[in-house]
């Protein structure tokens, strides 16, 4: 299986569907319930999901404190060596998610870059999230694992075992995906995966990562975006990164283009337009004061929901509450699935 770095709409639909599955049973901290729900969705052939019945859950990690972050890996039963790593997005019932979303007014050096370039910076929230993901452990199910794999393993050790054992001539491909905060985490986690795996000195073509983020806010500055986009140059590891975003969605404008909130296509009443401008100007001023800036990472794949409206939302919105209705609608995972031509998922 040769690695194809080009954008593929079918792959995007599959990854977006995995993003939706990551929200199943999102308000529970019970790993068994979450695993059972995701496994059932992956096996459900009656809903016409983009994933079909081709995928099997093999690993699922929850953050040790709060259980707010979730990441799972599934294997393609029909394509040997192909996997997907899905990250759950923001769950506002978990304070850990709120912290990761809001720690954007402080940037820190990305400490894992192969170039050791201190100009590469990411938000503090993104780094917090990365460290949480690195610490996750899970049992492995559904695939054969070497004897050196313990019953409770980190995802990087599972990947290392898959890469360093078996047929060295087989190409392994990992889709990395996530919606909203999950998209930001998928971005920085991919950077860390490549930086870590590059140290294993693999044969070219052996290991490949392809990231499809959905409605992701930005992760770091322009130096980080350039570093991320150049991931394909890391010691023969294949890489391609795509950033899917609805032009009418507020979240992808954060935090490189806050002014874009004023003319992203969501109708604004006169009073709301003034209120929103005050909020945007305040955030821009604080970012300038703190010396932080952001840039989108990955190749843009915009979707246009401009011809659609939500009958449940006031049109035009005249208050922050009204605007919140539009924000939820434009950012919703099922809005993205519909724009991609995929079957919506009931969470």
Secondary structure, DSSP 8 states (H G I E B T S, - for coil): -----S--HHHHHHHHHHHHHTTTTTT---HHHHHHHHHHHHH--SS--TTTT-EEEEEEEE-TTTT--EEEEEEESSSTTEEEEEE----TT-HHHHHHHHTTS-EEE-TT-TT--TT-EEEHHHHHHHHHHHH--B---SS---TTS-SSB-HHHHHHHHHHSS-TTS-EEEEEEEETHHHHHHHHHHHHHHHHHGGG---TTSEEEEEEEES----B-HHHHHHHHTGGGSTT-EEEEEEEEETT-SGGGTTT-GGGGGGSS--B-HHHHHHHHHHHHHHHHHHHHHT---B--SEEEEE--TT---TTS-SSB-SHHHHHHHHHHHH-HHHHHHHHT------
